[in-house]
Amino acid sequence: LPDFISTRGGIPLRPGDGIIHSWLNRMLLPDTVGTGGDSHTRFPIGISFPAGSGLVAFAAATGVMPLDMPESVLVRFK
């Protein structure tokens, strides 16, 4: 099944990928830093921000995550 999906331009899930966020994060981000968009995202080290599963699915479909962070909650690392 993974080959069937891949040959048609899809991204197959691997064993253990119970949720969309796992493969989306692997596709977009380096392995050393993780970011998450909702309560299902878990990283030992990383950045998390509030977003619903709909926004995560939108990002998977378009490759863009339009998430504006208010200055009051923005944290900058130097």
Summary of the structure (lengths in Angstrom):
residues: 78
radius of gyration: 14.1
end to end distance: 44.5
largest distance: 46.5
contacts: 150
relative contact order: 0.13
helix: 32%
strand: 8%
